[in-house]
Amino acid sequence: MSLLVRDLYHSANGDRWQLMREAGSERVFVRHQGNLSSGGHVTELTVEDFLRPGSAGPEHVALRRFLDTEAEEG
């Protein structure tokens, strides 16, 4: 399985969010990797779950901005 990856946001504490897409597939999701001091846990959410109502963190803003840009260019 090959993944196409776009970095979305890196927080000051070391957390990282990426938009992932499986090549040759319709599967698109957001991967969150926690910082090492918190255990470095990795979670994956659908874009819909990630952008659920009330999601207003900088990582959510970054994804919305990216999606808006893609829609304007597409």
Buried (B, 14 or more C-beta within 10 A) or exposed (E): EEEEEEEBBBEEEEBBBBBBBEEEEEEEBBBBBBBEEEEEEEEEBEEEEBBEEEEEEEBBEBBEEBEEEEEEEE
